[in-house]
Amino acid sequence: MVIKVAVAGPRGRMGREAIDTILKNPEFRLVSVLDSKKDLVYLGESISVFTSLKELIEQTEPDVLVDLTVPSSVFDHAMTALEYGVRPVIGTTGFTELQLDEISNKVKEKKVGCIIAPNFSIGAVLMMKFAQTAAKYLPNVEIIEMHHDQKVDAPSGTAMKTVQMIQAVRENVEQGHPEEEEIVEGARGANIEGLHIHSVRLPGLVAHQQVLLGGEGQLLTLRHDSFNRSSFMSGIVLSINEIMKRNTLIYGLEDIIL
């Protein structure tokens, strides 16, 4: 069966890469895209461009919506898609806990699967899983995440997902000197139950993360680097195929590949 796919966010670099990947895959058929304007010349006339998700779904009937937009719109897109029985594959981060709960409830109501992937790179997912395993034995952890300067959320979704995975196996540890004082506010980064996250935003970066785990006389460093957006495409292909078999909310690709 050929899977009919729609893409939200085709104008960005991730969107263009995803469209190219979908078009080259014989198991997929790109039926439409969702954008704020209808002037996407590079797609040609064969692909329908919509500014309304409801119209897109009603007229082109996709099986899957790959959403690579922004946090301000992705929640509404997910809820609309689920209402119509379309399976969202979401690569946008920045959801609140309340929004995740609402998406989860809608998934259960409609019995339609949804994947939210803080990172589509298989290497990044492995890095997060390895960090979770290591944190059982080295609970003093700091994360340095580095992204391009156009990223709007900080910390990144990948960093927050890493924290959640580590918290599942690690007791709260207040790191550093008990009388530590920040001479400049924020110097020690964000503090989540003793675990510190530092966000770097610079031109030239794509997506990079280090997890530093310290112990007596030792340091374990886990690092993943995405040098271009093609690194995320294998995860998108996997997610499109996998979500057709699922009727639950999947948050993070580690639930699929590990």
C-alpha positions as CSV (number, residue, x, y, z in Angstrom):
1,M,0.0,0.0,0.0
2,V,1.3,3.4,-0.9
3,I,1.1,5.9,2.0
4,K,-0.4,9.3,1.1
5,V,1.6,12.0,2.8
6,A,1.0,15.7,3.3
7,V,3.7,18.1,4.6
8,A,3.2,21.2,6.7
9,G,6.1,23.6,6.6
10,P,7.4,23.0,3.1
11,R,9.1,26.4,2.8
12,G,11.8,25.7,5.4
13,R,15.0,23.7,4.9
14,M,13.7,20.7,6.8
15,G,10.5,20.9,4.8
16,R,12.3,20.9,1.5
17,E,14.5,18.0,2.5
18,A,11.5,16.0,3.7
19,I,9.6,16.7,0.5
20,D,12.5,15.5,-1.6
21,T,12.8,12.4,0.5
22,I,9.1,11.6,0.2
23,L,9.1,12.2,-3.6
24,K,12.0,9.7,-4.0
25,N,10.4,7.0,-1.9
26,P,8.2,4.6,-3.9
27,E,6.2,3.7,-0.8
28,F,5.0,7.2,-0.4
29,R,2.9,9.6,-2.4
30,L,3.1,13.4,-1.7
31,V,-0.5,14.5,-2.1
32,S,-0.4,18.1,-0.8
33,V,1.5,20.7,1.4
34,L,0.3,23.2,3.9
35,D,1.9,26.7,3.9
36,S,1.0,30.3,4.7
37,K,1.1,31.2,1.0
38,K,0.4,29.4,-2.3
39,D,3.5,30.6,-4.1
40,L,5.7,27.6,-3.7
41,V,7.0,27.6,-7.3
42,Y,9.7,24.9,-6.7
43,L,7.0,22.2,-6.1
44,G,5.6,22.6,-9.6
45,E,1.9,22.4,-10.5
46,S,1.5,18.7,-9.7
47,I,1.4,19.2,-5.9
48,S,-1.5,21.1,-4.3
49,V,-0.7,23.9,-1.9
50,F,-3.2,24.7,0.8
51,T,-3.4,27.5,3.4
52,S,-6.1,25.7,5.4
53,L,-5.4,22.3,6.9
54,K,-9.1,21.3,7.0
55,E,-9.4,22.0,3.2
56,L,-6.1,20.1,2.6
57,I,-7.5,17.0,4.4
58,E,-10.9,17.1,2.9
59,Q,-9.6,17.5,-0.7
60,T,-6.5,15.3,-0.7
61,E,-7.2,12.8,2.1
62,P,-3.7,12.1,3.3
63,D,-2.9,9.2,5.6
64,V,-0.1,11.0,7.4
65,L,0.7,14.7,8.1
66,V,4.4,15.4,8.5
67,D,4.5,18.7,10.5
68,L,7.7,20.7,10.4
69,T,6.3,24.1,11.3
70,V,6.6,26.1,14.5
71,P,5.3,25.7,18.1
72,S,2.7,28.4,17.7
73,S,0.8,26.4,15.0
74,V,1.8,22.7,15.4
75,F,-0.6,22.0,18.3
76,D,-3.7,23.1,16.3
77,H,-2.4,21.2,13.3
78,A,-2.1,18.0,15.4
79,M,-5.5,18.3,16.9
80,T,-7.2,19.0,13.5
81,A,-5.4,16.1,11.9
82,L,-6.4,13.7,14.6
83,E,-10.0,14.9,14.5
84,Y,-10.1,13.9,10.8
85,G,-8.3,10.6,11.4
86,V,-5.0,11.7,9.8
87,R,-1.8,10.5,11.6
88,P,0.6,13.3,12.6
89,V,4.3,12.8,12.5
90,I,5.6,15.9,14.2
91,G,9.2,17.2,14.2
92,T,8.5,20.5,15.9
93,T,9.4,20.9,19.6
94,G,8.1,23.3,22.3
95,F,4.9,21.6,23.4
96,T,3.6,22.3,26.9
97,E,2.6,19.5,29.2
98,L,-1.0,20.5,28.9
99,Q,-0.8,20.3,25.1
100,L,0.8,16.9,25.2
101,D,-2.0,15.7,27.5
102,E,-4.6,17.0,25.1
103,I,-3.0,15.4,22.1
104,S,-2.8,12.1,24.1
105,N,-6.5,12.3,25.0
106,K,-7.4,13.0,21.3
107,V,-5.3,10.0,20.2
108,K,-7.1,7.7,22.6
109,E,-10.5,9.1,21.6
110,K,-9.9,8.7,17.8
111,K,-7.7,5.6,18.1
112,V,-5.3,7.2,15.6
113,G,-1.5,7.2,16.1
114,C,0.7,10.2,16.5
115,I,4.5,10.5,16.7
116,I,6.2,13.5,18.2
117,A,10.0,13.3,17.7
118,P,12.2,15.9,19.4
119,N,14.9,14.6,17.1
120,F,14.5,12.5,13.9
121,S,18.2,11.6,13.8
122,I,18.8,7.9,14.7
123,G,22.2,8.8,16.1
124,A,20.7,11.5,18.4
125,V,18.1,8.9,19.7
126,L,20.9,6.5,20.4
127,M,22.9,9.3,22.2
128,M,19.9,10.0,24.4
129,K,19.4,6.3,25.2
130,F,23.1,5.8,26.0
131,A,22.9,8.9,28.3
132,Q,20.0,7.4,30.2
133,T,21.9,4.1,30.7
134,A,25.0,6.0,31.9
135,A,23.1,8.2,34.3
136,K,22.3,5.3,36.5
137,Y,25.9,5.1,37.4
138,L,27.1,8.7,36.8
139,P,24.3,10.8,38.1
140,N,26.1,14.2,37.9
141,V,25.1,15.3,34.5
142,E,25.2,18.5,32.4
143,I,24.0,19.0,28.9
144,I,25.3,21.4,26.3
145,E,23.0,21.7,23.3
146,M,24.0,23.8,20.3
147,H,21.7,24.9,17.4
148,H,21.5,27.4,14.6
149,D,20.6,31.0,15.6
150,Q,17.1,30.8,14.1
151,K,15.8,28.2,16.5
152,V,13.1,29.7,18.6
153,D,12.9,27.4,21.7
154,A,15.5,26.9,24.4
155,P,16.3,24.4,25.7
156,S,15.9,22.3,22.6
157,G,13.3,19.5,22.5
158,T,16.2,17.0,22.3
159,A,17.7,18.3,25.5
160,M,14.4,18.2,27.3
161,K,13.7,14.7,26.1
162,T,17.2,13.7,27.3
163,V,16.4,15.1,30.7
164,Q,13.1,13.2,30.9
165,M,14.9,10.0,30.0
166,I,17.6,10.5,32.6
167,Q,15.1,11.5,35.3
168,A,13.5,8.1,34.9
169,V,16.6,6.4,36.2
170,R,18.4,9.1,38.3
171,E,17.6,10.4,41.8
172,N,17.7,14.2,42.1
173,V,21.3,15.4,42.6
174,E,22.3,19.0,43.4
175,Q,25.5,19.4,41.5
176,G,28.4,21.7,42.3
177,H,29.4,23.4,45.5
178,P,26.6,23.7,48.1
179,E,27.5,27.4,48.5
180,E,27.9,28.0,44.8
181,E,27.0,31.6,43.7
182,E,26.3,32.8,40.1
183,I,28.2,36.0,39.6
184,V,26.3,36.5,36.4
185,E,22.7,35.2,36.4
186,G,22.3,32.1,34.2
187,A,26.0,31.2,34.2
188,R,25.2,27.7,35.4
189,G,22.4,27.2,32.8
190,A,18.9,26.0,33.4
191,N,18.6,23.8,36.5
192,I,16.1,20.9,36.3
193,E,16.2,18.9,39.6
194,G,20.0,19.5,39.8
195,L,20.7,18.7,36.2
196,H,22.0,21.7,34.2
197,I,21.3,22.5,30.6
198,H,23.3,25.1,28.6
199,S,21.9,26.3,25.2
200,V,24.1,27.7,22.5
201,R,22.7,29.5,19.5
202,L,25.1,30.5,16.7
203,P,25.1,30.8,12.9
204,G,26.8,27.9,11.2
205,L,25.5,25.3,13.6
206,V,22.7,22.8,12.7
207,A,21.9,20.5,15.7
208,H,24.5,19.3,18.2
209,Q,24.4,18.0,21.8
210,Q,26.9,16.9,24.4
211,V,25.9,15.0,27.6
212,L,28.7,15.2,30.2
213,L,28.6,12.7,33.0
214,G,31.1,13.2,35.8
215,G,32.4,10.9,38.4
216,E,35.4,10.7,40.8
217,G,38.5,11.0,38.6
218,Q,36.5,10.5,35.3
219,L,34.3,12.1,32.7
220,L,32.1,10.4,30.2
221,T,31.2,12.6,27.2
222,L,28.4,11.5,24.8
223,R,28.1,13.8,21.7
224,H,26.0,13.8,18.6
225,D,26.3,16.2,15.6
226,S,23.9,16.7,12.7
227,F,25.9,18.5,10.0
228,N,23.0,18.8,7.6
229,R,19.3,18.1,7.6
230,S,19.6,14.9,5.6
231,S,20.6,13.3,8.9
232,F,16.9,13.6,10.0
233,M,15.4,11.9,6.9
234,S,15.8,8.3,7.9
235,G,13.8,9.0,11.1
236,I,11.1,10.7,9.1
237,V,10.8,7.7,6.8
238,L,10.8,5.3,9.7
239,S,8.1,7.4,11.5
240,I,5.8,7.5,8.4
241,N,5.9,3.8,8.0
242,E,5.6,3.0,11.7
243,I,2.7,5.3,12.5
244,M,0.5,3.5,10.1
245,K,0.8,0.5,12.5
246,R,0.2,2.4,15.7
247,N,-2.9,3.8,17.5
248,T,-1.1,5.4,20.4
249,L,1.0,8.6,21.1
250,I,4.7,8.0,20.7
251,Y,7.0,10.7,22.1
252,G,10.5,10.0,21.0
253,L,11.8,7.5,18.5
254,E,13.5,5.5,21.1
255,D,10.1,3.8,21.6
256,I,10.4,2.6,18.0
257,I,14.0,1.7,17.4
258,L,15.1,0.4,20.8
